Every structure is written in structure tokens, then in C-alpha cells.
Amino acid sequence: MTTADDPQSGQAVVVGGGLAGITAALRLADAGLSVTLVEGRPRLGGLAFSFRRGGLSVDNGQHVYLRCCTAYRWFLDRVEGTRLAPLQDRLDVPVLDVGGAAPRLGRLRRNALPVPLHLAAGLAAYPHLSLAERASVGRAALALKKLDPDDPALDGVDFATWLGAHGQSPRTVEALWDLVGVATLNARAAQSSLALAAKVFKTGLLTEPGAADIGWARVPLGELHDTLAGKALAAAGVRTEVRTRVTDLTRSEGGRWLVHLGEESVEADTVVLAVAQHEAHSLLPEGALAEPGRLLDIDTAPILNVHVVYDRKVLRRPFFAALGSPVQWVFDRTSASGLTDGQYLAVSQSAAQDEIDTPVARLRERYLPELERLLPAARGAGVRDFFVTRERTATFAPAPGVGRLRPAARTDLPGLYLAGSWTATGWPATMEGAVRSGMSAAGAALTDLGRPHENFLEEAA
């Protein structure tokens, strides 16, 4: 194995310490390169992180993954965190509808039968759709299975138009397609590219019976994406510099890259820019992309999280989704936060353009009564804390046409690569997409360097 002292080992700099950057750094280091990871924040993890509030460890937002997220599962294995973010044995999503005369609980769940029979029984018993609507879902799912998410024509069509053309009523879109799509795409059907929607629903629901089983961290995200990731990077020999910003990229007279960190410069054969698209645009040297302005055309979408700490237990299940309410998904974060008395709930609100700048007081007036409507046990419970976290640029917006804007990992300049969920992974802006982008960038770099490496993405496809 080569070492950092070996002049033949190759030098790499990864800019950005989110999941994409951590992944790229680990893959490059595992192949024998000497890697420096540079992150401007005081921690690793990007937009999936934790912070302290009083005695609580708080995630900035609720993040989940699915069994089909093979790249993120690799990441968990690589940082030795799999046991801390287990998967359900089988998909089971409680869905509470409070839009009618009386609240009604249903479940989206699977059995062990082959695809598509694994969902048939659960759909047949789903009380939030009529018999005719349930039958129409089956027909649309069969049509969806025939689509190729890589077909460029699908990128220009919105998912709502396609659903309407395939007999999906507004109620069906609300109670099923958007229930899943808003959480995975961070957009409703009318604002979602058919290509990305097809990727989500085909991969999660129409490939393997267990593909959509849900996993989530039972510890603070910072333990996975910062603490354990930092240990894995150190063990791999990666030099990690936090609170350090890259100001410029230039080429030396010898053709190597110079990564400028204020007054210091680091020389490298390989540079991976694993930062947000707007920051990548500002750092890209001339000639890196034929149309660099396209990066600025990749819009962003916000996610809002409402956090409530009650003085007693008000929810008896780990999570649920809601219909007929502004509330989307509610998760019990009590144990993960370190709370030992009472209960801590996180309300995850995707596609939150209308509320992302709403003052906390108004959000409190709106969401506390809604939680009482959804959870009778919350009526009369004391609220010990109420606070809000906002990610205004949480994801790229999966709008029709975004596919043509997303760049590949390779740029037009030798030794310079891009990573981030906004690059051309074929996936929406998820933890899976971020890890895949880091793998793609590292794989392209190692191929160009002539380094042997395992092509994980081909095996996982």
C-alpha cells in the first residue's frame, strides 16, 4: 500500500465534508492516494447534522433511507454505523387521515410475496382510497414500471401530468403519490420531473419486495456523519481540515492543481469539488464546463422542521404520516436526542416554500393545535420546548428539465471532478444520491489515474 510519503502515491484534495465529500475521500484513500479533505464548517456531515440545544442532541432535520439505498448502506458499513441506523423488517407506514368526520388510521405496508404482489394486500386494505382509486393505482404502477428513468424525454414532463393521464384522481395523488413523493423528492407531483419520480417509485416499490423498507438513525446524525465518519477518515489516512475555506483553484507550471486555503496552498493531482452547485460555480476555473452557468439554473427547495418537547408521552409509534392536515410526517426523536423524561417529536415538512420564512410564533400557533388534532394524548400535555430548524436550500429542486442541467462527475479539465447530490446521479437529492455522487467522482478520478478500484455503482445497479 502506498503512503502519503510516497511521491508516486498521488495527492488528492476533496473540497466539502458532506456525505459526497466524505465518500469521495474514503474511496480515494482506500485506493492508496494521499487525501486532504477541506470543510468550511466546524464539523462534517453537510446538511445532515446535529447540534446541541440545552441537554438535547438535535438533528437539523429528520433523514431516512430505504433498503434500496445501497450506496448509503455502504457508507454506514464503511463508518461502522449500520447498527445505529437499522431498517424496518418490512415496510409499514401508519397514515392518519383527519380530513373527514372522524380520524382514520390506515397503513401502507408490504408482505413477503414477489413484486408487485408484495404491495397488493396492503393497497387493498388502504382505507384512504376508494375501491376504484385503489384499482387505478395498480394500473398506474404497471405503466410506471415500463418507464425508463434514464430516458431524456421523461425529464421534461411533470409527474402530475403523467399521473392524470393514467387515471389518478386528485385524492389518489394526495393520499399516495404525494405522500411518498414529497418526502423523497422534496416536491409535489406538479413540480417534479417524471424521470426523478419514476426513479423513486420504480426503485423503491417495483424492484425488490423489501426495497422500500425504511431505515433511520437511532442516534444523532452527528454521531454517524461527523464522529464515526471522522474516525473512518482518520483511519484511512485522510487529513481532515475543518473551519477551512477554499478561496481559489489554479494550475501550477507543472500542470498540477493548487488549492488555495487563504494564505496556504495545497498541491494535488486530483481535486473533487463536493460543495453546493452555486459554490462549485464560484470555484470552477475557466474551461472546466462548457456551460458553467447551468449550475446557477439548478434551483433549490427548502425543508422546515418543527420540534416539540412534551412533558409526557403523546405518540406510541416511532413515526406516522398525516393526511387532511398541514402536518406531513412526525417522528419520535426522544431516545435519539437523549431526553429521559417526556417526549420529543420532530415534524418534517418538505416542499416548504410557503412556510420557510414564517416566524416561530406563527408556526407554534399553527402546529400545536394540529398535533393535538392528530394525537389526542397531546391535548392538555405541557409543551416544554418548541423550536424550528430551517434549511432554505435543503435540496436541489427536482423540477422538469433539471436533468439536462446536472453535470457529470468529470469536468473538461484533467484532474478536476464534481460531487454532490445535484450532479448527474439519476437520483433525487437524498443521502443516497450524495454518496453515489462521491463514488462517481472518486471512480472517475481513479480510472483517469489508472488506479485499480472496485466499481461499486455497477455492482449496485
FENGI-V801893 format. One record per backbone hydrogen bond with DSSP energy under -0.5 kcal/mol. NH is the residue of the N-H (numbers start at 1). CO is the residue of the C=O. If there is no record, write none. Layout:
# FENGI-V801893
nh;co
NH;CO
NH;CO
This chain:
# FENGI-V801893
nh;co
6;3
7;5
9;6
12;34
13;270
14;36
15;13
15;272
16;14
16;38
22;18
23;19
24;20
25;21
26;22
27;23
28;24
29;25
30;26
31;27
32;29
33;28
34;10
35;33
36;12
37;239
38;14
38;36
39;241
45;17
48;45
51;58
53;56
56;53
57;337
58;51
58;56
60;49
65;215
67;213
68;211
69;66
70;68
73;69
74;70
75;71
76;72
77;73
78;74
79;75
80;77
81;76
82;76
84;81
85;82
88;214
93;108
94;92
95;106
96;321
97;95
97;104
98;96
98;323
104;97
106;95
108;93
109;107
110;91
111;118
117;114
118;114
119;116
120;116
121;117
123;119
124;120
125;121
126;123
127;125
129;126
134;130
135;131
136;132
137;133
138;134
139;135
140;136
141;137
142;138
143;139
144;140
145;141
146;142
146;143
147;144
149;147
151;148
152;150
154;151
155;151
155;152
156;152
156;153
157;154
159;189
159;192
160;189
162;158
163;159
164;160
165;161
166;162
166;163
167;164
168;163
169;167
173;169
174;170
175;171
176;172
177;172
178;173
179;173
180;176
181;177
182;178
184;180
185;181
186;181
186;182
187;181
191;188
192;189
193;398
194;154
194;157
195;154
197;193
198;194
199;195
200;196
201;197
202;198
203;199
204;200
205;201
206;201
206;202
211;208
213;210
215;65
216;86
217;63
218;84
223;220
224;220
224;221
225;221
226;222
227;222
228;223
229;224
230;226
231;227
232;228
233;229
234;230
235;231
236;232
237;234
238;233
239;35
240;238
241;37
241;239
242;240
243;41
244;39
247;260
248;260
250;258
252;256
255;252
257;268
258;250
259;257
259;266
260;248
260;258
261;259
261;264
262;260
263;261
264;261
266;259
268;257
269;11
270;11
271;415
272;13
273;271
273;417
274;15
274;272
280;276
281;277
282;278
283;279
284;280
288;285
292;289
294;291
295;292
296;293
297;293
297;294
298;295
299;297
301;395
303;391
304;349
305;389
306;347
307;387
308;345
309;385
310;308
310;343
311;382
320;330
321;94
322;328
323;96
329;348
330;320
331;346
332;318
333;331
333;344
334;344
337;333
338;334
338;335
339;334
343;310
345;308
345;343
346;331
347;306
348;329
348;346
349;304
349;347
350;348
351;302
352;302
355;352
356;352
358;355
363;359
364;360
365;361
366;362
367;363
368;364
370;366
371;367
372;368
373;369
374;370
375;371
376;374
378;375
379;376
380;378
381;378
384;309
384;382
385;309
387;307
389;305
391;303
392;390
394;391
395;301
397;299
399;397
401;155
402;399
404;401
405;402
406;402
406;403
411;416
412;288
416;413
417;271
418;409
419;273
423;420
424;407
425;423
430;428
434;430
435;431
436;432
437;433
438;434
439;435
440;436
441;437
442;438
443;439
444;440
445;441
446;442
447;443
448;444
449;445
450;446
450;447
451;446
456;454
459;455
460;456
461;457
